[in-house]
Amino acid sequence: MKRLKLFLALGSLLFIVVLLIPTLLVIPFHEKTGGALAEALQNQRRVQLKNAGPDVEVAVYRSKEKRIEHIPLEQYVVGVVAAEMPADFELEALKAQALTARTYIVKQMLNDQPIQLPKGANVTDTIMHQVYYSDEELKQRWGADYDWKMKRIIEAVQATQGQIITYNNAPIEAAFFSTSNGFTENSEAYWQNDFPYLKSVASPWDEKSPKFYHQTVMSVAEFEQRLGVKLPNDGSVGVILSRTPGKRVDVVEINGKRLKGREIREKLDLKSTDFTWVRKGNDIVITTKGYGHGVGMSQYGANFLAKQGKTYEDIVKYYYRGVTVSSATAFLNRLTAKK
């Protein structure tokens, strides 16, 4: 009887062990496989981006490290879109941003524009050209949000792969900025060059942007020092003599001295050239509308258009007049031929 009980007990123990063994094996294997699978998927996405079209790399001067890094074109576009536009913007707006980023760098590389660049670099990673963040930098910036944000950025870049914006069969100057004052600006009203596709268009939805209004307060002494002027004793500040096609300040006269709106914006570090000001005691209170130079595509405008159901092609064709969304292959082939 005792032998029978012992046999039954051993049998029960063996049965439990048999049930546990697969679980003990599967749990650590599953965790390891999950990590490997996630890494494999990430690598697969990078391969898809890297291998799209001719093998073109961008020589980016990393300003903090003071070195040049060679980055596959599409991975560079991912890093620019991630740096330049919020990842929670509408997907069609992100696609439009991907298109502008790719167009900008292709034109830059084709034209060999080395202004203020270290030898061997195509661009910097700063606002001098396009801001670019590496994968590691984005992980640090996004933290726990990295996965879903990167997925959206990659989806936008992949959806526009092999495409750039052209005018008369040439890549455009794909200028963009954050928020308009209700209108975009003619290129020649802010820069010297007159581009037929960079003309003022209405962008009224930008008023919903959190960056539409901004106020700056500075002392009269600082205001005078920065602009090299002396304010009159009657309490006035200056008279706006003319405005640009984009409704921004063109020329101002301050106590007999004339200044351009862009010059004032840069010297006073204002958000835009659409400004008003008032003197309050020993201070000047300056209110601006919009954020950025105003030329080309408004990023917040693009997002609001996307919310209205517009596609990325609709968006770029609205902000860049008379353009075409074209294949980049011929231009990329020219870049590989130059190597």
Secondary structure, DSSP 8 states (H G I E B T S, - for coil): -HHHHHHHHHHHHHHHHHHHHHHHHHHHHHHHHHHHHHHHHHHHHHHHHHTSSS--EEEEEETTTTEEEEEEHHHHHHHHHHHHS-TTS-HHHHHHHHHHHHHHHHHHHHHT--TT--TT-SEESSTTS-----HHHHHHHHGGGHHHHHHHHHHHHHHTTTEEEEETTEE----EESB-SSB-B-HHHHSS---TT----B-GGGGGSTTSEEEEEEEHHHHHHHHT----TTS---EEEEE-TTS-EEEEEETTEEEEHHHHHHHHT-S-S-EEEEEETTEEEEEEESBS--BSEEHHHHHHHHHTT--HHHHHHHHSTT-EEEE-HHHHHHHHHT-
